[in-house]
Amino acid sequence: MAPINRPPTVRQRRLGAELRRLRERTDLSATQAGALSGANQSRISNMEAGRYVVSADRVRELAALYNCADDEYVAALTELTGRQYRGWWEQEREVLPAGLLDLAELEHHATYVRIATMVHMPGLLQTRDHARVLFDSTVPQLPPHAVEHRLSFRIRRQGILDGDNPTPLTAIVHEAALHMGFGGPDVTRGQLQHLIEMGERENVTVVVIPFGVGALHGSGQPIDYFGGSVPQLDTVQLDSDHGNVLLDAEAHLVKYRSVLDRLESYALKPEASRDLIHSIAQSL
């Protein structure tokens, strides 16, 4: 086990958080856990903070110490161990906000993605022209080179939907987002047509919540839900003007699964959603 010289990845931080949860469920302090495992309080704390590379054997030892009998969960934790894979997004570590790198990492490793948006198009389904308009309108305003940099980063993130093993994506989009008109009629028409085309892929489902549904639980806040190799390792991201917020406590996961299920239940079926999107595009 060695210290990590670079900022820990999302997966390293998550492994540490899960080890801490396991320890706390047994009512052991970090000092007690260190003594029982042949380590010390400092080493346990560093592992739980994601500052140390942890081996699969160490994870299994700690899981046994913490009386965790869920073999599937423990096996999933061991997949988070070792000297972590540093993906293409790490090249942007000194240039882009850490939250964007976390997002790319979560998307890359997700077994599936569910997204709910009320006003904006999901980032993974935005056209280049549509995304450029959004980046041009940020506060404070980004210089042109930064806009192009973030635009290229967003388009590259969309690569998870391509290839031989594309990530399954469900996008729940409110009808309001289809009428926002970012960039004018031509950009909007192109974005809506792209939404239709992406929804025809086997791994992509696009459904629209129509006007008239009324008040929606959780409405107004974009929600990104990333499936882990086991449900306990799912992650929720909430987007805000202050940055991304990542949630992974069991209560949060249960809540946002329920929120997304409810929002999807309000939506039209994929075929009817496609027809509505096409109708709006034709009216522009």
Secondary structure, 3 states (H helix, E strand, C coil): CCECCCCCCHHHHHHHHHHHHHHHHCCCCHHHHHHHHCCCHHHHHHHHCCCECCCHHHHHHHHHHCCCCCHHHHHHHHCCCCCCCCCHHHHHCCCCCHHHHHHHHHHHHCCCEEEEECCCCCHHHCCHHHHHHHHHCCCCCCCHHHHHHHHHHHHHHHHHHCCCCCCCEEEEEEHHHHCCCCCCHHHHHHHHHHHHHHHCCCCEEEEEECCCCCCCCCCCCCEEEECCCCHHHCEEEEEECCEEEEECCHHHHHHHHHHHHHHHHHCCCHHHHHHHHHHHHHHC
